[in-house]
């Protein structure tokens, strides 16, 4: 399996509420996996996976609150797979599953691509980043 394409097709970013202490959750959900036609592939097949990447900010001090801020990116990823892999994907997708040995590289790719875009949107909306940044700390100098 190789990832041969990626696109973001819809972006939602909203910050209607001021949330002083936010609990942040990040999620990736696949909404569909289907065969795609790509003329350049001879022996392999192409699968298109549609997904939604979301970062939700909920009030950590008020768990009952329905108010939240959100960033959501919907898009698709193209996979070049063998005929056997294609059959496995389609068979498992009937029960809304993805092959366990393929899911981690796909999720990592989506996380990498979408997290960069989400960080840009968080900066624009003045939201807390969903991933921690490295921090510099002063070094203690010892004199003898």
C-alpha positions as CSV (number, residue, x, y, z in Angstrom):
1,X,0.0,0.0,0.0
2,X,1.2,3.5,-0.9
3,X,-0.4,6.8,-0.3
4,X,-0.5,8.6,-3.6
5,X,-2.9,11.5,-3.0
6,X,-4.4,13.7,-0.4
7,X,-6.8,16.6,-0.4
8,X,-8.7,18.8,2.0
9,X,-12.2,19.5,0.6
10,X,-13.9,21.3,3.5
11,X,-12.8,23.5,6.4
12,X,-14.8,24.5,9.4
13,X,-13.3,26.7,12.1
14,X,-15.5,28.3,14.8
15,X,-14.8,30.0,18.1
16,X,-18.2,31.3,19.3
17,X,-17.4,30.9,23.0
18,X,-14.6,32.0,25.3
19,X,-13.5,28.9,27.1
20,X,-11.1,29.7,29.9
21,X,-10.0,26.1,30.6
22,X,-10.5,23.9,27.5
23,X,-10.4,20.2,27.3
24,X,-9.1,19.4,23.8
25,X,-10.0,16.2,21.9
26,X,-8.7,15.3,18.4
27,X,-10.4,12.7,16.3
28,X,-10.2,11.1,12.8
29,X,-13.2,9.4,11.4
30,X,-13.4,7.7,8.1
31,X,-16.8,8.3,6.4
32,X,-16.3,6.2,3.3
33,X,-13.8,3.9,1.5
34,X,-14.5,3.1,-2.1
35,X,-12.6,2.1,-5.3
36,X,-11.4,5.0,-7.5
37,X,-10.5,4.9,-11.1
38,X,-6.9,6.0,-12.0
39,X,-5.8,5.3,-15.5
40,X,-2.1,5.4,-14.8
41,X,-2.3,2.3,-12.5
42,X,-1.9,-0.9,-14.5
43,X,-1.5,-3.8,-12.0
44,X,-2.6,-2.0,-8.8
45,X,-5.9,-0.6,-7.8
46,X,-6.8,2.8,-6.2
47,X,-8.9,3.3,-3.2
48,X,-10.3,6.7,-2.0
49,X,-10.9,7.1,1.7
50,X,-13.0,10.0,2.8
51,X,-12.3,11.3,6.3
52,X,-13.1,14.0,8.9
53,X,-10.3,15.3,11.2
54,X,-11.6,17.3,14.1
55,X,-10.3,19.2,17.1
56,X,-13.0,20.0,19.7
57,X,-12.5,22.5,22.6
58,X,-14.9,21.8,25.4
59,X,-15.2,23.6,28.8
60,X,-13.2,21.4,31.1
61,X,-14.7,23.1,34.2
62,X,-18.3,22.5,33.0
63,X,-18.7,19.0,31.6
64,X,-22.5,19.5,31.0
65,X,-22.0,22.5,28.7
66,X,-22.9,21.9,25.0
67,X,-20.9,25.0,24.0
68,X,-17.7,24.2,22.2
69,X,-15.2,25.6,19.8
70,X,-14.2,23.4,16.8
71,X,-11.9,23.0,13.9
72,X,-12.9,20.3,11.4
73,X,-11.2,19.3,8.1
74,X,-12.9,16.9,5.7
75,X,-11.0,15.4,2.9
76,X,-9.9,12.3,1.1
77,X,-6.8,10.2,0.8
78,X,-5.9,8.0,-2.3
79,X,-4.2,4.7,-1.7
80,X,-2.5,2.5,-4.3
81,X,-3.1,-1.1,-3.3
82,X,-2.8,-4.6,-4.7
83,X,-6.0,-6.4,-5.8
84,X,-5.8,-8.5,-2.6
85,X,-5.5,-5.5,-0.4
86,X,-8.3,-3.8,-2.2
87,X,-10.6,-6.8,-1.6
88,X,-9.6,-6.8,2.1
89,X,-10.3,-3.0,2.5
90,X,-13.7,-3.3,0.8
91,X,-14.7,-6.4,2.7
92,X,-13.8,-4.8,6.1
93,X,-15.3,-1.5,5.2
94,X,-18.7,-3.2,5.0
95,X,-18.5,-3.3,8.8
96,X,-16.9,0.2,8.9
97,X,-13.4,-1.2,9.7
98,X,-10.0,-0.7,8.1
99,X,-7.3,-3.4,8.1
100,X,-5.4,-3.1,11.4
101,X,-2.0,-3.4,9.7
102,X,-2.8,-0.4,7.4
103,X,-4.5,2.0,9.8
104,X,-1.5,3.4,11.6
105,X,0.4,4.7,8.6
106,X,-2.9,6.2,7.2
107,X,-3.7,7.9,10.5
108,X,-0.2,9.2,10.9
109,X,-0.3,10.7,7.4
110,X,-3.7,12.4,8.0
111,X,-2.5,13.7,11.4
112,X,0.7,15.2,9.9
113,X,-1.2,16.9,7.1
114,X,-4.2,18.1,9.1
115,X,-2.4,19.1,12.3
116,X,-0.4,21.7,10.3
117,X,-3.6,23.2,8.9
118,X,-5.3,23.1,12.3
119,X,-2.4,24.9,13.9
120,X,-2.7,27.7,11.4
121,X,-6.5,28.0,12.1
122,X,-5.9,27.9,15.9
123,X,-3.5,30.8,15.5
124,X,-6.0,32.8,13.5
125,X,-8.8,32.1,16.0
126,X,-6.6,32.6,19.0
127,X,-7.3,29.0,20.2
128,X,-5.0,26.9,22.3
129,X,-2.8,24.7,20.1
130,X,-4.0,21.1,20.1
131,X,-0.4,19.8,20.2
132,X,2.2,21.0,22.6
133,X,5.2,23.0,21.3
134,X,8.7,22.4,22.6
135,X,9.8,24.9,25.3
136,X,13.2,26.2,26.1
137,X,14.3,26.3,29.7
138,X,17.3,28.0,31.1
139,X,20.2,25.8,32.0
140,X,21.5,25.8,35.5
141,X,25.2,26.7,35.5
142,X,27.3,25.3,38.2
143,X,30.6,27.0,39.2
144,X,33.3,25.1,41.1
